[in-house]
Amino acid sequence: MLMMITMMVVQAAAGEGRTYEYKSMQSERRNLLANGLANTPQMGWNSWNHFYCNINETMIRETADALVSTGLAKLGYKYVNIDDCWAELNRDQKGNLVPKKTTFPSGIKALSDYVHNKALKLGIYSDAGSLTCSKTMPGSLGHEEQDAKTFASWGIDYLKYDNCNNNEIKPTVRYPIMTKALMNAGRPIFFSLCEWGDMHPALWGSTVGNSWRTTNDIKDNFDSMMQIADMNEYYAEYARPGGWNDPDMLEVGNGGMTKDEYIIHFSIWAISKAPLIIGCDVRDISKETLNILGNREVIAVNQDRLGVQAKKVRTEGDFEVWAGSLSRYRVVVLLVSRGPEPGPITAHWDDIGLPPNTTVVARDLWLHKTSSQRFAGKLTATVASHTCKMFILKPVA
Ligand code: GAL
């Protein structure tokens, strides 16, 4: 079949030149990113949301320790990601990036050895421009191959690639250069695109990166978080194993939202198949935060092998129904009251993609309880202001 299609295409192309062009374009696209990573959304930690530029090798090591001692690593939070501000402003005489001597005196290789010894992975940050966003270190534009090789030689497993100081060259031109460089670096390196959704990366990101930011930076408040969730939802169809929409890193535990608002935040990120990258100080994590980030059932939704991003299927004023398919014919449903009022919110089977005559049991993923009641056609729950209810509906015979 594939051969037939190829032949038809080849025949359809007018001359030899066009045929060749078509074929090489196809293989170029296919080969651009084939690193075998991101079968499920990435999980880990990143320094930016809590620490901004105040980072150093000691706190990165302590964070790795804390991911293990809290049990978060075992739940899947594997990537320890250093964000902006880790390097000297000037490259060395050979043009290599140099870890900042005052804050990373032992170098990045020593850090990756440390992190790998704990069965974790190390991520780093660069920029597809001349300087990073903080302007305290160089970007990789024009140094892609060299920097990718440097990262690989240090044992780096993940690159977040930002978009500042970009000489107004399009991201669709600048980012694939790094994709190729990483593919040639001799080590599988997860590629996280961070061009803030400027050029709708969901439309072209899957051959370039393993995830792509769909929005501007998240802020640690309810309105910002929900606005970003809405923008990210728009691109739901484009998420799939190998490449995910990224509505930015988690703010859970940073203090700007209530516990229930953080539960909404984590639930939406989980059903949206968003990267679960913790953004708080895990060395000093509260029990409450740990209970949210450590909810195995919610994590399992995020990591479900079907890899389908949930959508907002019904909005009635401030009441919303989000739903998405899971493996084994299950459906995850999130009922959210985002306004000041409580309300009964109803998930109708025809909205959430269940056949009309299906009977289900409902598992509440935050109460950890399965309903004794069975539901047919719809499920209604009372949802208080700024809270949510999250269920897995499982068909029963
Ligand atoms: C922004 C990016 C943030 C953070 C910051 C570092 O562009 O969206 O997540 O990486 O740069 O300066």
Boltz pocket constraint, residues with backbone or C-beta under 6 A from the ligand:
constraints:
  - pocket:
      binder: B
      contacts: [[A, 48], [A, 83], [A, 84], [A, 132], [A, 133], [A, 134], [A, 162], [A, 163], [A, 164], [A, 194], [A, 196], [A, 216], [A, 217]]
      max_distance: 6.0
